[in-house]
Amino acid sequence: MVAVSPLATVRPAGRRRRLAAGLGRQPIGILFSAPYALFLATVFAYPLGLAVWMSFHHYFFTAPGVAVPRPFVGLANYRAVLADPAVRQSFVNVAVFLVINVPLTVGLALLLATALNAGIRWRTFIRVSYYVPYVTASVAVVGVWLFLFSSRGLVNHGLGPLAPNPSWLVNDRLAMPSIALFVTWKQLGFYVLLYLAALQGVPKELYEAAAVDGASRWRSFRSVTVPGVRHATTLVTLLSLVTGANLFTEPYLLTAGGGPDGRSASPVLLMYQRGIEQNHPDQAAAIGVVLVVGVLIVVGLQQLLERRRAS
């Protein structure tokens, strides 16, 4: 009979425990998430890697099956796009958009969700009215916005001599703020739903304790509601930042492709114009990489501030 060393049984057991610890408490979750992980790798990771490769090469579109040299050019595409005033203006435009859109989205969504959660009158009607723009096609909603804010639109008619001249969407100072207001109005319903879901997790006892202590509604909102939905606020802020960075449809439709004089053009819109219309996909890829890096920096700073605030 061959003697079996105790280490021979301990080592496989230790390996199994380490493997189980690496897979988590529910290893079968990896199996269920594998299709979505594959989808992300196919739809996001591979195009991003290809864009990075294109940004370092002289790349242009050709007919299918035609092989042409695409030499390595280093940082030439990045220098070209960063030296372009139109590209720099597009990043300024999206910064203006985010400064207006993100605070408005967070504030209005939280206030509306709090009011709806409190059981105000006409709650069903209000829920439908704020959610309809989100589920309506962008082209149809843009038509309504143009009817309201065009030179002869309803808003200018109501303002009379106070109406801006040039009008909202053709004014170089008001075009991007108008787009920011439009996007806030259109997407507000989605963020209200996120806050409504978060408010269900705030204990009712906290509001009762605040009422016993004599806190006003505003005090209860600041001391109970805002801290109670902090994680939802982080999510809403993150989604608003990413959505604003990918702004394309609104300036393309509302201001005829970024007018006036590029004051409403976004980096994604310039990527489309450079890559598709002008056949410079290498420069478009460079704009995209700069945009991704910028968004990652902003999101990283936002996460760092949230961690410091929570600690």
C-alpha positions as CSV (number, residue, x, y, z in Angstrom):
1,M,0.0,0.0,0.0
2,V,1.3,3.4,-1.0
3,A,1.3,6.0,1.8
4,V,-0.4,9.3,0.8
5,S,1.1,12.4,2.2
6,P,-1.3,14.8,4.0
7,L,0.0,17.7,1.9
8,A,-1.3,15.9,-1.2
9,T,-4.8,16.3,0.0
10,V,-4.4,19.8,1.6
11,R,-2.9,21.4,-1.5
12,P,-5.8,20.6,-3.9
13,A,-8.3,21.7,-1.2
14,G,-6.4,25.0,-0.8
15,R,-6.3,25.5,-4.5
16,R,-10.1,24.9,-4.7
17,R,-10.7,27.4,-1.9
18,R,-8.5,30.1,-3.6
19,L,-10.3,29.5,-6.9
20,A,-13.7,29.7,-5.3
21,A,-12.7,32.9,-3.5
22,G,-11.5,34.4,-6.8
23,L,-14.9,33.5,-8.5
24,G,-16.9,35.0,-5.6
25,R,-19.7,33.6,-3.5
26,Q,-21.8,32.8,-6.6
27,P,-19.5,31.4,-9.3
28,I,-22.5,30.7,-11.5
29,G,-23.0,34.5,-11.8
30,I,-19.9,34.5,-14.1
31,L,-21.7,32.1,-16.4
32,F,-24.8,34.3,-16.6
33,S,-22.8,37.5,-17.1
34,A,-20.5,36.0,-19.8
35,P,-22.8,36.8,-22.7
36,Y,-23.1,40.5,-21.7
37,A,-19.3,40.6,-21.1
38,L,-18.8,39.2,-24.6
39,F,-21.2,41.8,-25.9
40,L,-19.3,44.6,-24.2
41,A,-16.0,43.3,-25.6
42,T,-17.4,43.2,-29.1
43,V,-19.4,46.4,-29.2
44,F,-17.1,48.6,-27.0
45,A,-13.7,47.2,-26.3
46,Y,-12.8,46.2,-29.9
47,P,-14.0,49.5,-31.5
48,L,-12.1,51.5,-28.8
49,G,-8.9,49.5,-29.4
50,L,-9.3,50.0,-33.2
51,A,-9.9,53.8,-32.7
52,V,-6.7,54.0,-30.6
53,W,-4.7,52.2,-33.4
54,M,-6.2,54.4,-36.1
55,S,-5.3,57.6,-34.2
56,F,-1.6,56.7,-34.5
57,H,-1.7,55.8,-38.2
58,H,-2.5,57.6,-41.4
59,Y,-5.9,55.9,-41.9
60,F,-8.6,56.5,-44.6
61,F,-11.5,54.6,-46.0
62,T,-11.1,52.6,-49.2
63,A,-13.2,50.3,-51.3
64,P,-13.8,46.8,-49.8
65,G,-10.9,44.5,-50.5
66,V,-8.4,47.2,-51.5
67,A,-5.2,47.0,-49.5
68,V,-3.3,50.3,-49.0
69,P,-0.4,51.2,-46.7
70,R,-1.4,52.9,-43.5
71,P,1.9,54.1,-42.0
72,F,2.5,54.9,-38.4
73,V,2.5,58.7,-37.8
74,G,2.8,58.9,-34.1
75,L,1.2,61.9,-32.5
76,A,0.7,63.7,-35.7
77,N,-3.1,63.3,-35.7
78,Y,-3.3,64.5,-32.1
79,R,-1.2,67.5,-32.8
80,A,-3.5,68.3,-35.8
81,V,-6.7,68.1,-33.9
82,L,-5.5,69.9,-30.8
83,A,-4.2,72.7,-33.0
84,D,-7.6,73.0,-34.8
85,P,-9.7,75.9,-33.3
86,A,-12.9,74.1,-34.3
87,V,-11.9,71.1,-32.1
88,R,-10.9,73.2,-29.2
89,Q,-14.2,75.1,-29.5
90,S,-16.1,71.8,-29.5
91,F,-14.6,70.9,-26.2
92,V,-15.5,74.3,-24.8
93,N,-19.0,73.8,-26.0
94,V,-19.4,70.4,-24.3
95,A,-18.0,71.9,-21.1
96,V,-20.7,74.6,-21.2
97,F,-23.3,72.0,-21.9
98,L,-22.2,69.9,-18.9
99,V,-22.0,72.9,-16.5
100,I,-25.7,73.7,-17.3
101,N,-27.1,70.2,-17.9
102,V,-25.7,68.2,-15.0
103,P,-26.7,70.4,-12.1
104,L,-30.1,71.0,-13.7
105,T,-30.7,67.3,-14.2
106,V,-29.6,66.3,-10.7
107,G,-31.6,69.1,-9.0
108,L,-34.8,68.9,-11.0
109,A,-34.9,65.1,-11.0
110,L,-34.5,64.9,-7.2
111,L,-37.1,67.6,-6.6
112,L,-39.6,66.0,-8.9
113,A,-39.0,62.5,-7.5
114,T,-39.4,63.8,-4.0
115,A,-42.7,65.5,-4.9
116,L,-44.0,62.4,-6.6
117,N,-42.9,60.1,-3.8
118,A,-44.8,62.3,-1.3
119,G,-48.1,61.6,-3.1
120,I,-49.1,65.0,-4.6
121,R,-52.3,65.4,-6.6
122,W,-52.4,64.6,-10.3
123,R,-49.4,62.3,-9.7
124,T,-50.2,59.9,-12.6
125,F,-50.6,62.8,-15.1
126,I,-47.2,64.3,-13.9
127,R,-45.5,61.0,-14.3
128,V,-46.7,60.6,-17.8
129,S,-45.9,64.2,-18.8
130,Y,-42.3,64.0,-17.6
131,Y,-41.6,60.6,-19.1
132,V,-43.2,61.0,-22.5
133,P,-40.4,63.2,-23.9
134,Y,-37.8,60.5,-22.9
135,V,-39.6,57.7,-24.8
136,T,-40.5,59.9,-27.8
137,A,-38.2,59.8,-30.9
138,S,-35.6,62.6,-30.9
139,V,-36.6,63.8,-34.3
140,A,-40.2,64.3,-33.2
141,V,-39.3,66.1,-30.1
142,V,-36.8,68.3,-32.0
143,G,-39.7,69.4,-34.2
144,V,-41.6,70.6,-31.1
145,W,-38.5,72.4,-29.8
146,L,-38.0,74.2,-33.1
147,F,-41.6,75.2,-33.1
148,L,-41.1,76.8,-29.7
149,F,-37.6,78.4,-30.1
150,S,-37.3,79.3,-33.8
151,S,-37.1,82.9,-34.8
152,R,-40.9,83.0,-35.2
153,G,-41.6,80.5,-32.6
154,L,-44.1,80.5,-29.7
155,V,-41.5,81.6,-27.1
156,N,-40.3,84.6,-29.1
157,H,-43.9,85.5,-29.8
158,G,-44.7,85.5,-26.1
159,L,-41.6,87.5,-25.2
160,G,-42.2,90.1,-27.8
161,P,-39.5,92.9,-27.6
162,L,-37.6,90.9,-25.0
163,A,-36.9,88.0,-27.4
164,P,-33.2,87.6,-28.2
165,N,-31.9,88.8,-31.5
166,P,-30.5,86.6,-33.2
167,S,-32.9,84.0,-31.9
168,W,-32.1,81.2,-29.5
169,L,-30.7,78.5,-31.8
170,V,-28.9,80.8,-34.1
171,N,-27.4,82.9,-31.4
172,D,-23.7,82.1,-30.7
173,R,-24.1,82.7,-27.0
174,L,-27.5,81.0,-26.5
175,A,-27.3,78.0,-28.9
176,M,-25.5,75.6,-26.6
177,P,-27.4,76.6,-23.4
178,S,-30.6,76.1,-25.4
179,I,-29.5,72.6,-26.3
180,A,-28.6,71.9,-22.7
181,L,-32.1,72.9,-21.6
182,F,-33.6,70.7,-24.4
183,V,-31.6,67.6,-23.3
184,T,-32.4,68.2,-19.7
185,W,-36.1,68.4,-20.5
186,K,-36.0,65.3,-22.8
187,Q,-34.1,63.0,-20.5
188,L,-35.4,64.1,-17.1
189,G,-38.0,61.3,-16.9
190,F,-35.3,58.6,-16.8
191,Y,-33.4,60.2,-13.9
192,V,-36.6,60.8,-12.0
193,L,-37.3,57.1,-12.1
194,L,-33.8,56.4,-10.7
195,Y,-34.5,58.8,-7.8
196,L,-37.9,57.3,-7.2
197,A,-36.4,53.9,-6.9
198,A,-33.7,55.2,-4.5
199,L,-36.4,57.0,-2.3
200,Q,-38.1,53.7,-1.7
201,G,-35.0,52.7,0.3
202,V,-35.0,55.7,2.6
203,P,-36.6,54.5,6.0
204,K,-39.9,56.3,6.8
205,E,-38.7,56.4,10.5
206,L,-36.1,59.0,9.6
207,Y,-38.8,61.4,8.4
208,E,-40.9,60.7,11.4
209,A,-38.0,61.4,13.7
210,A,-37.3,64.6,11.9
211,A,-40.9,65.7,12.2
212,V,-40.9,64.9,16.0
213,D,-37.8,67.1,16.3
214,G,-39.6,69.9,14.6
215,A,-37.8,69.9,11.3
216,S,-39.4,71.7,8.4
217,R,-40.0,70.0,5.0
218,W,-36.9,71.8,3.7
219,R,-34.8,70.6,6.6
220,S,-36.1,67.0,6.2
221,F,-35.2,67.2,2.6
222,R,-31.7,68.4,3.3
223,S,-31.0,66.1,6.3
224,V,-32.8,62.9,5.3
225,T,-33.6,62.8,1.6
226,V,-30.4,64.1,0.1
227,P,-28.1,61.8,2.2
228,G,-30.5,58.9,1.7
229,V,-30.2,59.0,-2.1
230,R,-26.5,59.9,-2.3
231,H,-25.7,56.7,-4.3
232,A,-28.4,57.5,-6.8
233,T,-27.0,61.1,-7.1
234,T,-23.6,59.6,-7.9
235,L,-25.2,57.4,-10.6
236,V,-27.3,60.3,-12.1
237,T,-24.2,62.5,-12.2
238,L,-22.1,59.9,-13.9
239,L,-24.8,59.1,-16.5
240,S,-25.3,62.8,-17.2
241,L,-21.6,63.3,-17.7
242,V,-21.3,60.4,-20.1
243,T,-24.5,61.4,-22.0
244,G,-23.3,65.0,-22.4
245,A,-19.9,63.8,-23.6
246,N,-21.7,61.8,-26.3
247,L,-23.8,64.7,-27.5
248,F,-24.6,64.4,-31.2
249,T,-28.3,64.2,-32.2
250,E,-29.3,67.5,-30.7
251,P,-26.8,69.9,-32.2
252,Y,-27.0,68.0,-35.5
253,L,-30.8,68.5,-35.8
254,L,-31.4,71.7,-33.8
255,T,-28.5,73.9,-35.2
256,A,-28.0,72.3,-38.6
257,G,-24.7,70.6,-37.7
258,G,-23.2,72.8,-35.0
259,G,-24.0,76.3,-36.0
260,P,-23.7,79.2,-35.7
261,D,-19.9,79.2,-36.5
262,G,-19.4,76.0,-34.6
263,R,-20.6,77.4,-31.2
264,S,-22.9,74.4,-30.7
265,A,-20.7,71.7,-32.3
266,S,-19.8,68.8,-30.0
267,P,-16.6,66.6,-30.2
268,V,-18.8,63.6,-31.3
269,L,-20.4,65.7,-34.1
270,L,-16.9,66.8,-35.3
271,M,-15.9,63.1,-35.3
272,Y,-18.8,62.4,-37.6
273,Q,-17.9,65.3,-39.9
274,R,-14.2,64.5,-40.0
275,G,-14.5,60.8,-40.3
276,I,-17.5,60.3,-42.5
277,E,-18.0,63.5,-44.4
278,Q,-14.4,64.4,-44.9
279,N,-12.8,60.9,-44.9
280,H,-10.3,61.6,-42.1
281,P,-11.1,58.8,-39.7
282,D,-7.6,59.0,-38.2
283,Q,-8.2,62.5,-37.0
284,A,-11.8,61.6,-35.9
285,A,-10.3,58.7,-33.9
286,A,-7.8,61.1,-32.2
287,I,-10.7,63.4,-31.2
288,G,-12.5,60.3,-29.8
289,V,-9.5,59.2,-27.7
290,V,-9.0,62.7,-26.3
291,L,-12.7,62.8,-25.4
292,V,-12.5,59.4,-23.7
293,V,-9.5,60.4,-21.7
294,G,-11.2,63.7,-20.7
295,V,-14.3,61.9,-19.6
296,L,-12.3,59.4,-17.6
297,I,-10.4,62.2,-15.8
298,V,-13.7,64.0,-14.9
299,V,-15.4,60.8,-13.7
300,G,-12.3,59.9,-11.7
301,L,-12.3,63.3,-10.0
302,Q,-16.0,62.9,-9.3
303,Q,-15.5,59.5,-7.8
304,L,-12.6,60.8,-5.7
305,L,-14.8,63.6,-4.3
306,E,-17.6,61.2,-3.5
307,R,-15.2,58.9,-1.6
308,R,-13.8,61.8,0.4
309,R,-17.3,63.0,1.2
310,A,-18.4,59.6,2.3
311,S,-15.4,59.0,4.5
